[in-house]
């Protein structure tokens, strides 16, 4: 990522910015302390779904999970890298889906695209600040 870890974490943990970098077809909204609502074509079922959300500034880590879809959870961790850059590690657990095959490849592509969009959003933050 094109910025220090605290900047990347600031963007990644801001629920109001997530729709700018999460996959198209997934929209999240703050719904109170420790919870978010998710909807869109990538969310199983109809309507909005409540999810759990936690951001730890001390750990530079964001964690989430589906309250009504307990087979889905994940985390994003930011760490410093060389010369003012940082690395992002993401783990997604989809217990009801196969780890290989066409759907798994689609999930990996969505994740790669999202990380690229997160990097773009971080770059905008850095450019606007400087």
LINHU-V407414 format. One line per field, one symbol per residue. ss: DSSP state (2 for helix, 1 for strand, 0 for the rest). burial: + if it has 9 or more other ideal C-beta (glycine too) atoms within 8 Angstrom, else -. A space follows every 10 residues. Layout:
BEGIN
ss: ???
burial: ???
END
This chain:
BEGIN
ss: 0000222222 2200222222 2000001111 0000111110 0000000011 1111110000 1111110000 0111111111 0000011111 1111000000 0222222222 2222222222 2222222220
burial: +-+++-++++ +++-+-++-- ++---+-+-- ----++++-- --+-----++ +++-++---+ +++++++--- -++++++++- ----++++-+ -+-------- ---+--+--+ +-+++-++++ +++-++----
END
